[in-house]
Amino acid sequence: MSQSQQVVPRCLSSILVLVTLLLRPCDADVGTAGHYDPPYTPTACFGYDPLQFPSSFLFAAAGEGIWDNGAACGRQYWVRCISADRPKTCNPAQLVQVRIVDRALSAVSRSSSDRATIVLSKTAFQAIANPSASSVNVEFVQV
């Protein structure tokens, strides 16, 4: 078998594994997501360090349910909008990977939704839902 013939099955098997991992419903949790705007520093996790923010600006603050006494700092989650109060608010086909950089309760900027499970950066929230919504129901799983 030539090298190019070997690459195709490996790529397909990698894609199959990735899809299987992302679509396992038993591993995902359900909660609510709000959003917050700049300024984002200082954060409870990394203070004023500018390197804490991914270049994609896909990051979040942990609500009390996932804060875990600060152990959530640096964790990454896949997040997907599953429903909202208003129809057509979610973009259910869009999935974002965010990094926890702050605690929602002590974030410098106020969340659009009190008691949210996860508070997404403006960029992350806009990727999965209409930004005019104050909160949405999400499915999330730790990476």
MDAnalysis code that builds the backbone (N, CA, C; Angstrom):
import MDAnalysis as mda
import numpy as np

u = mda.Universe.empty(429, n_residues=143, atom_resindex=np.repeat(np.arange(143), 3), trajectory=True)
u.add_TopologyAttr("name", ["N", "CA", "C"] * 143)
u.add_TopologyAttr("resid", np.arange(1, 144))
u.add_TopologyAttr("resname", ["MET", "SER", "GLN", "SER", "GLN", "GLN", "VAL", "VAL", "PRO", "ARG", "CYS", "LEU", "SER", "SER", "ILE", "LEU", "VAL", "LEU", "VAL", "THR", "LEU", "LEU", "LEU", "ARG", "PRO", "CYS", "ASP", "ALA", "ASP", "VAL", "GLY", "THR", "ALA", "GLY", "HIS", "TYR", "ASP", "PRO", "PRO", "TYR", "THR", "PRO", "THR", "ALA", "CYS", "PHE", "GLY", "TYR", "ASP", "PRO", "LEU", "GLN", "PHE", "PRO", "SER", "SER", "PHE", "LEU", "PHE", "ALA", "ALA", "ALA", "GLY", "GLU", "GLY", "ILE", "TRP", "ASP", "ASN", "GLY", "ALA", "ALA", "CYS", "GLY", "ARG", "GLN", "TYR", "TRP", "VAL", "ARG", "CYS", "ILE", "SER", "ALA", "ASP", "ARG", "PRO", "LYS", "THR", "CYS", "ASN", "PRO", "ALA", "GLN", "LEU", "VAL", "GLN", "VAL", "ARG", "ILE", "VAL", "ASP", "ARG", "ALA", "LEU", "SER", "ALA", "VAL", "SER", "ARG", "SER", "SER", "SER", "ASP", "ARG", "ALA", "THR", "ILE", "VAL", "LEU", "SER", "LYS", "THR", "ALA", "PHE", "GLN", "ALA", "ILE", "ALA", "ASN", "PRO", "SER", "ALA", "SER", "SER", "VAL", "ASN", "VAL", "GLU", "PHE", "VAL", "GLN", "VAL"])
u.atoms.positions = np.array([
    [0.849, -1.186, 0.000],
    [0.000, 0.000, 0.000],
    [0.887, 1.240, 0.000],
    [0.588, 2.197, -0.838],
    [1.396, 3.413, -0.906],
    [1.134, 4.301, 0.303],
    [2.028, 5.271, 0.496],
    [1.878, 6.194, 1.632],
    [0.578, 6.972, 1.562],
    [0.183, 7.433, 0.384],
    [-1.048, 8.212, 0.251],
    [-2.267, 7.360, 0.563],
    [-2.213, 6.057, 0.255],
    [-3.326, 5.167, 0.577],
    [-3.420, 4.917, 2.076],
    [-2.309, 4.988, 2.781],
    [-2.294, 4.775, 4.225],
    [-2.796, 6.017, 4.965],
    [-2.574, 7.195, 4.416],
    [-2.960, 8.451, 5.063],
    [-4.475, 8.584, 5.150],
    [-5.187, 8.219, 4.097],
    [-6.643, 8.366, 4.073],
    [-7.317, 7.581, 5.202],
    [-7.006, 6.271, 5.385],
    [-7.647, 5.553, 6.501],
    [-7.294, 6.143, 7.865],
    [-6.050, 6.598, 8.031],
    [-5.667, 7.203, 9.309],
    [-6.449, 8.485, 9.567],
    [-6.618, 9.319, 8.556],
    [-7.382, 10.568, 8.696],
    [-8.835, 10.268, 9.025],
    [-9.403, 9.307, 8.306],
    [-10.801, 8.951, 8.549],
    [-10.997, 8.386, 9.949],
    [-10.060, 7.569, 10.410],
    [-10.204, 7.016, 11.755],
    [-10.041, 8.105, 12.811],
    [-9.157, 9.071, 12.562],
    [-9.003, 10.190, 13.497],
    [-10.269, 11.029, 13.574],
    [-10.868, 11.279, 12.418],
    [-12.114, 12.054, 12.381],
    [-13.222, 11.291, 13.098],
    [-13.306, 9.995, 12.887],
    [-14.328, 9.175, 13.543],
    [-14.172, 9.210, 15.052],
    [-12.941, 9.117, 15.549],
    [-12.695, 9.182, 16.989],
    [-13.107, 10.544, 17.535],
    [-12.750, 11.617, 16.838],
    [-13.102, 12.960, 17.286],
    [-14.612, 13.151, 17.338],
    [-15.308, 12.729, 16.294],
    [-16.765, 12.862, 16.255],
    [-17.397, 12.054, 17.377],
    [-16.900, 10.855, 17.607],
    [-17.433, 10.011, 18.677],
    [-17.254, 10.682, 20.034],
    [-16.086, 11.260, 20.276],
    [-15.837, 11.933, 21.553],
    [-16.738, 13.140, 21.751],
    [-16.956, 13.899, 20.676],
    [-17.757, 15.114, 20.794],
    [-19.254, 14.836, 20.912],
    [-19.704, 13.739, 20.412],
    [-21.140, 13.467, 20.385],
    [-21.615, 12.519, 21.482],
    [-20.769, 12.158, 22.409],
    [-21.199, 11.281, 23.490],
    [-22.066, 12.072, 24.458],
    [-23.385, 11.881, 24.454],
    [-24.269, 12.660, 25.307],
    [-24.126, 12.351, 26.790],
    [-23.645, 11.194, 27.148],
    [-23.580, 10.827, 28.551],
    [-22.494, 11.588, 29.310],
    [-21.525, 12.142, 28.609],
    [-20.437, 12.838, 29.273],
    [-20.664, 14.340, 29.417],
    [-21.634, 14.879, 28.737],
    [-21.863, 16.320, 28.757],
    [-22.758, 16.713, 29.922],
    [-22.539, 17.912, 30.421],
    [-23.400, 18.499, 31.446],
    [-24.244, 19.582, 30.790],
    [-25.326, 19.934, 31.444],
    [-26.209, 20.983, 30.949],
    [-26.258, 22.084, 31.997],
    [-26.219, 23.324, 31.535],
    [-26.281, 24.464, 32.438],
    [-26.694, 25.703, 31.674],
    [-26.386, 26.858, 32.252],
    [-26.702, 28.119, 31.597],
    [-25.409, 28.893, 31.341],
    [-25.461, 29.709, 30.312],
    [-24.302, 30.552, 29.990],
    [-24.764, 31.989, 29.830],
    [-24.004, 32.875, 30.417],
    [-24.178, 34.304, 30.210],
    [-22.942, 34.798, 29.473],
    [-22.820, 36.111, 29.359],
    [-21.626, 36.669, 28.723],
    [-21.193, 37.913, 29.475],
    [-19.947, 38.292, 29.271],
    [-19.432, 39.520, 29.867],
    [-18.498, 40.218, 28.895],
    [-18.390, 41.525, 29.083],
    [-17.611, 42.376, 28.197],
    [-16.337, 42.840, 28.903],
    [-15.377, 43.367, 28.142],
    [-14.176, 43.940, 28.762],
    [-14.542, 45.073, 29.721],
    [-13.711, 45.389, 30.689],
    [-12.382, 44.831, 30.918],
    [-12.464, 43.446, 31.577],
    [-11.490, 42.614, 31.246],
    [-11.463, 41.258, 31.775],
    [-10.416, 41.068, 32.882],
    [-9.497, 42.028, 33.024],
    [-8.455, 41.885, 34.043],
    [-8.668, 42.862, 35.180],
    [-8.197, 42.492, 36.379],
    [-7.503, 41.254, 36.722],
    [-8.493, 40.091, 36.855],
    [-7.987, 38.875, 36.680],
    [-8.820, 37.691, 36.834],
    [-8.457, 36.969, 38.125],
    [-9.371, 36.171, 38.609],
    [-9.123, 35.399, 39.833],
    [-8.084, 34.310, 39.604],
    [-7.911, 33.891, 38.369],
    [-6.962, 32.814, 38.072],
    [-5.544, 33.302, 37.813],
    [-5.417, 34.323, 36.974],
    [-4.090, 34.698, 36.494],
    [-3.771, 36.183, 36.624],
    [-4.558, 36.919, 37.396],
    [-4.278, 38.324, 37.631],
    [-4.282, 39.160, 36.361],
    [-3.186, 39.906, 36.153],
    [-3.079, 40.804, 35.006],
    [-2.315, 40.193, 33.830],
    [-1.946, 38.932, 33.908],
    [-1.146, 38.298, 32.867],
    [-1.890, 38.306, 31.528],
    [-1.377, 39.018, 30.522],
    [-2.076, 39.080, 29.228],
    [-2.029, 37.757, 28.463],
    [-1.113, 36.875, 28.821],
    [-0.985, 35.596, 28.126],
    [-2.066, 34.591, 28.535],
    [-2.867, 34.943, 29.537],
    [-3.938, 34.040, 29.964],
    [-5.056, 33.920, 28.935],
    [-5.181, 34.927, 28.093],
    [-6.269, 34.953, 27.121],
    [-5.824, 34.325, 25.803],
    [-6.560, 33.317, 25.328],
    [-6.224, 32.743, 24.022],
    [-6.342, 33.812, 22.933],
    [-5.551, 33.687, 21.891],
    [-5.586, 34.676, 20.810],
    [-6.948, 34.718, 20.125],
    [-7.709, 33.645, 20.237],
    [-9.051, 33.583, 19.650],
    [-10.085, 34.341, 20.486],
    [-9.722, 34.734, 21.706],
    [-10.610, 35.376, 22.677],
    [-11.776, 34.473, 23.083],
    [-11.577, 33.158, 22.965],
    [-12.578, 32.191, 23.406],
    [-12.200, 31.737, 24.811],
    [-12.730, 32.446, 25.804],
    [-12.447, 32.132, 27.200],
    [-13.697, 32.368, 28.021],
    [-13.623, 32.020, 29.316],
    [-14.821, 32.110, 30.153],
    [-14.456, 32.266, 31.620],
    [-15.475, 32.661, 32.375],
    [-15.387, 32.699, 33.830],
    [-16.262, 31.568, 34.366],
    [-15.778, 30.878, 35.364],
    [-16.498, 29.736, 35.933],
    [-17.544, 30.189, 36.942],
    [-18.751, 29.664, 36.781],
    [-19.783, 29.865, 37.785],
    [-19.459, 28.998, 38.996],
    [-20.184, 29.190, 40.074],
    [-19.888, 28.472, 41.312],
    [-19.980, 26.950, 41.152],
    [-20.830, 26.480, 40.252],
    [-20.989, 25.042, 40.060],
    [-19.771, 24.343, 39.490],
    [-18.924, 25.079, 38.777],
    [-17.716, 24.470, 38.206],
    [-16.425, 25.123, 38.710],
    [-16.536, 26.133, 39.583],
    [-15.366, 26.850, 40.079],
    [-14.418, 25.925, 40.839],
    [-14.950, 25.065, 41.695],
    [-14.164, 24.044, 42.401],
    [-12.979, 24.631, 43.168],
    [-13.255, 25.687, 43.954],
    [-12.229, 26.347, 44.770],
    [-10.980, 26.746, 43.983],
    [-11.183, 27.139, 42.734],
    [-10.074, 27.602, 41.903],
    [-9.447, 26.519, 41.037],
    [-9.827, 25.269, 41.245],
    [-9.263, 24.185, 40.433],
    [-9.691, 24.307, 38.969],
    [-10.745, 25.076, 38.709],
    [-11.224, 25.259, 37.325],
    [-10.282, 26.115, 36.489],
    [-9.412, 26.874, 37.123],
    [-8.498, 27.751, 36.388],
    [-7.684, 26.958, 35.368],
    [-7.748, 27.409, 34.121],
    [-7.003, 26.765, 33.059],
    [-7.731, 25.609, 32.386],
    [-8.798, 25.116, 33.003],
    [-9.559, 24.030, 32.367],
    [-10.152, 24.529, 31.050],
    [-10.372, 23.590, 30.156],
    [-10.995, 23.934, 28.882],
    [-12.282, 23.141, 28.732],
    [-13.255, 23.785, 28.135],
    [-14.566, 23.172, 27.926],
    [-15.026, 23.390, 26.498],
    [-15.700, 22.362, 25.947],
    [-16.471, 22.529, 24.724],
    [-17.840, 22.996, 25.160],
    [-18.381, 24.027, 24.528],
    [-19.681, 24.586, 24.899],
    [-20.543, 24.726, 23.644],
    [-21.814, 24.334, 23.785],
    [-22.762, 24.420, 22.671],
    [-24.097, 24.914, 23.205],
    [-24.690, 25.877, 22.524],
    [-26.004, 26.401, 22.887],
    [-27.059, 25.381, 22.461],
    [-27.973, 25.048, 23.396],
    [-29.009, 24.066, 23.063],
    [-30.417, 24.652, 23.067],
    [-30.637, 25.757, 23.812],
    [-31.961, 26.384, 23.796],
    [-31.897, 27.751, 24.469],
    [-32.960, 28.510, 24.259],
    [-33.072, 29.849, 24.867],
    [-34.545, 30.209, 24.968],
    [-34.827, 31.310, 25.658],
    [-36.209, 31.766, 25.801],
    [-36.839, 32.130, 24.464],
    [-36.035, 32.738, 23.597],
    [-36.546, 33.165, 22.291],
    [-36.097, 32.203, 21.203],
    [-36.987, 31.887, 20.262],
    [-36.610, 31.004, 19.156],
    [-35.484, 31.616, 18.315],
    [-34.701, 30.752, 17.712],
    [-33.614, 31.130, 16.806],
    [-32.504, 31.942, 17.470],
    [-32.381, 31.820, 18.803],
    [-31.300, 32.493, 19.512],
    [-29.998, 31.705, 19.379],
    [-30.113, 30.392, 19.426],
    [-28.930, 29.523, 19.384],
    [-28.464, 29.255, 17.968],
    [-27.194, 29.012, 17.871],
    [-26.597, 28.473, 16.657],
    [-26.118, 27.073, 17.054],
    [-27.033, 26.082, 17.090],
    [-26.696, 24.762, 17.627],
    [-25.620, 24.022, 16.853],
    [-25.344, 24.428, 15.641],
    [-24.295, 23.782, 14.857],
    [-22.909, 24.245, 15.284],
    [-22.838, 25.337, 16.045],
    [-21.551, 25.911, 16.442],
    [-21.142, 25.419, 17.827],
    [-19.908, 24.999, 17.946],
    [-19.320, 24.509, 19.183],
    [-18.060, 25.324, 19.428],
    [-17.865, 25.834, 20.644],
    [-16.643, 26.582, 20.942],
    [-15.880, 25.918, 22.072],
    [-14.569, 26.038, 22.004],
    [-13.719, 25.551, 23.085],
    [-13.213, 26.776, 23.837],
    [-13.526, 26.840, 25.134],
    [-13.127, 27.993, 25.939],
    [-12.199, 27.554, 27.068],
    [-11.397, 28.496, 27.516],
    [-10.483, 28.275, 28.639],
    [-10.985, 29.094, 29.825],
    [-11.042, 28.478, 31.002],
    [-11.471, 29.193, 32.213],
    [-10.320, 30.069, 32.698],
    [-10.592, 31.379, 32.798],
    [-9.567, 32.328, 33.249],
    [-10.005, 33.114, 34.480],
    [-11.253, 32.938, 34.909],
    [-11.765, 33.771, 36.000],
    [-12.895, 33.070, 36.740],
    [-13.268, 33.643, 37.862],
    [-14.424, 33.216, 38.642],
    [-15.539, 34.228, 38.374],
    [-16.688, 33.755, 37.935],
    [-17.788, 34.650, 37.564],
    [-18.197, 35.567, 38.708],
    [-18.210, 35.041, 39.917],
    [-18.654, 35.810, 41.085],
    [-17.769, 37.019, 41.365],
    [-16.490, 36.929, 41.034],
    [-15.568, 38.025, 41.343],
    [-15.012, 38.710, 40.098],
    [-15.558, 38.426, 38.934],
    [-15.060, 39.034, 37.697],
    [-15.223, 40.554, 37.735],
    [-14.288, 41.254, 37.130],
    [-14.313, 42.713, 37.087],
    [-15.576, 43.203, 36.379],
    [-15.918, 42.558, 35.269],
    [-17.129, 42.928, 34.534],
    [-18.291, 42.064, 34.992],
    [-19.436, 42.673, 35.048],
    [-20.635, 41.956, 35.500],
    [-21.174, 41.046, 34.397],
    [-21.605, 39.856, 34.802],
    [-22.183, 38.900, 33.864],
    [-23.570, 39.357, 33.435],
    [-23.955, 38.982, 32.241],
    [-25.302, 39.293, 31.755],
    [-26.362, 38.456, 32.468],
    [-25.922, 37.434, 33.188],
    [-26.854, 36.541, 33.866],
    [-26.292, 36.106, 35.217],
    [-26.994, 36.435, 36.287],
    [-26.582, 35.972, 37.610],
    [-26.780, 34.458, 37.692],
    [-25.932, 33.819, 38.424],
    [-26.007, 32.373, 38.659],
    [-25.795, 31.513, 37.416],
    [-25.124, 32.023, 36.409],
    [-24.819, 31.219, 35.222],
    [-23.791, 30.153, 35.585],
    [-23.881, 29.031, 34.947],
    [-22.914, 27.958, 35.151],
    [-21.552, 28.374, 34.608],
    [-21.586, 29.051, 33.465],
    [-20.362, 29.512, 32.820],
    [-20.657, 30.859, 32.157],
    [-19.728, 31.783, 32.284],
    [-19.901, 33.109, 31.700],
    [-18.854, 33.261, 30.599],
    [-19.332, 33.345, 29.372],
    [-18.456, 33.366, 28.213],
    [-18.000, 34.774, 27.853],
    [-16.811, 34.858, 27.283],
    [-16.362, 36.138, 26.734],
    [-17.351, 36.527, 25.643],
    [-17.368, 37.799, 25.330],
    [-18.289, 38.297, 24.299],
    [-18.092, 37.533, 22.983],
    [-16.849, 37.289, 22.609],
    [-16.535, 36.584, 21.364],
    [-17.066, 35.155, 21.378],
    [-16.875, 34.453, 22.492],
    [-17.342, 33.062, 22.599],
    [-18.860, 32.987, 22.554],
    [-19.528, 33.893, 23.273],
    [-20.993, 33.883, 23.307],
    [-21.566, 34.157, 21.914],
    [-21.005, 35.138, 21.216],
    [-21.485, 35.489, 19.872],
    [-21.315, 34.341, 18.887],
    [-20.361, 33.475, 19.147],
    [-20.131, 32.347, 18.243],
    [-21.242, 31.298, 18.348],
    [-21.862, 31.182, 19.523],
    [-22.867, 30.122, 19.702],
    [-24.293, 30.627, 19.809],
    [-24.471, 31.943, 20.014],
    [-25.822, 32.478, 20.218],
    [-25.911, 33.939, 19.808],
    [-27.137, 34.399, 19.660],
    [-27.390, 35.808, 19.372],
    [-26.923, 36.627, 20.575],
    [-26.039, 37.604, 20.378],
    [-25.488, 38.368, 21.501],
    [-26.501, 39.233, 22.248],
    [-27.694, 39.411, 21.680],
    [-28.708, 40.200, 22.396],
    [-29.343, 39.409, 23.542],
    [-29.160, 38.108, 23.559],
    [-29.698, 37.281, 24.649],
    [-28.840, 37.455, 25.893],
    [-29.479, 37.487, 27.055],
    [-28.698, 37.616, 28.282],
    [-28.188, 36.268, 28.770],
    [-28.909, 35.203, 28.460],
    [-28.434, 33.871, 28.823],
    [-29.055, 32.829, 27.900],
    [-28.392, 31.689, 27.825],
    [-28.868, 30.565, 27.028],
    [-28.587, 29.284, 27.803],
    [-29.268, 28.243, 27.432],
    [-28.994, 26.923, 27.990],
    [-27.923, 26.275, 27.137],
    [-26.947, 25.682, 27.801],
    [-25.815, 25.107, 27.088],
    [-25.561, 23.681, 27.522],
    [-24.885, 22.989, 26.642],
    [-24.333, 21.686, 26.933],
    [-22.826, 21.899, 26.948],
    [-22.130, 21.373, 27.955],
    [-20.697, 21.594, 28.020],
    [-19.997, 20.346, 28.539],
    [-18.778, 20.179, 28.100],
    [-17.980, 19.035, 28.527],
    [-16.530, 19.480, 28.665],
    [-15.884, 19.015, 29.721],
    [-14.484, 19.365, 29.917],
    [-13.629, 18.620, 28.897],
    [-12.667, 19.318, 28.329],
    [-11.785, 18.720, 27.325],
    [-10.732, 17.887, 28.024],
])
